[in-house]
């Protein structure tokens, strides 16, 4: 068919890409579609009796590096050296006591 000049053009709806952490329900196979780089589908929930996958979750395959706020507080290296030296001295005294 030829295009009519006055008719509105059919707009194709673009599907949003999946995002990390997104859960897709009532799908028995991993969903098809664009997923971010370094991510993959993991089973999120299985059927209790029949053990088939009921829901999938998109997870990242890159390891997350914790920020300084997420790490536990650390002592300065000088304090660690002092504590280590004190522990070695105490250990030596414990082992040499007769």
C-alpha positions in Angstrom: 0.0 0.0 0.0 1.1 3.5 -0.7 1.5 6.0 2.2 -1.3 8.5 2.3 0.0 12.0 2.8 -2.7 13.1 5.3 -2.8 10.0 7.5 -0.9 10.1 10.8 2.2 7.9 10.9 2.1 4.9 13.1 4.4 5.5 16.1 6.3 2.5 17.4 6.5 2.3 21.2 9.9 1.7 22.5 10.2 -0.6 25.4 12.2 0.6 28.4 15.4 -1.4 28.9 15.4 -3.6 32.0 17.3 -2.2 35.0 19.5 -4.0 37.6 17.4 -5.1 40.5 14.2 -5.3 38.5 12.0 -8.3 39.2 9.8 -9.8 36.5 6.8 -11.8 37.7 4.8 -14.7 36.1 7.5 -15.4 33.5 8.8 -19.0 33.3 11.9 -18.3 31.2 14.4 -15.5 31.4 12.8 -12.4 29.7 14.0 -11.4 26.3 14.9 -7.8 25.7 17.8 -5.4 26.3 19.6 -5.7 29.6 22.5 -3.5 30.9 26.0 -4.6 30.3 27.5 -6.9 33.0 24.1 -8.1 34.2 22.1 -11.4 33.9 18.8 -13.0 35.0 18.7 -15.0 38.1 15.8 -17.0 39.4 14.0 -15.0 42.1 11.2 -17.3 43.2 10.4 -20.9 42.5 7.1 -22.7 42.7 6.8 -24.5 46.1 5.7 -28.0 44.7 6.8 -28.1 41.1 10.1 -26.1 41.5 9.7 -24.1 38.3 10.8 -20.5 38.2 7.9 -18.1 38.8 9.9 -14.8 38.9 13.2 -13.5 37.6 15.5 -10.8 38.9 18.1 -8.9 37.0 21.4 -8.8 38.9 24.8 -7.2 38.2 27.8 -9.4 37.6 30.3 -6.8 38.5 31.4 -6.9 42.2 30.3 -3.8 44.2 33.3 -1.9 45.7 32.2 -0.5 49.1 32.8 3.2 49.7 34.7 4.6 52.7 31.5 5.2 54.6 30.4 1.6 54.2 33.7 0.2 55.4 34.3 -0.3 59.2 36.4 2.4 60.8 40.1 1.6 60.6 43.0 2.4 63.0 46.0 4.3 61.7 49.0 2.0 60.8 51.1 3.3 63.7 48.5 2.1 66.2 48.3 -1.3 64.5 52.1 -1.7 64.6 52.1 -0.8 68.4 49.3 -3.3 69.1 51.0 -6.0 67.1 54.3 -5.4 69.0 52.5 -5.4 72.4 50.8 -8.7 71.5 54.1 -10.3 70.5 55.7 -9.2 73.8 52.7 -10.5 75.8 52.8 -13.8 73.8 56.5 -14.1 74.5 56.0 -13.6 78.2 53.2 -16.2 78.3 55.3 -18.8 76.5 58.4 -18.2 78.6 56.8 -18.2 82.1 57.9 -21.2 84.1 
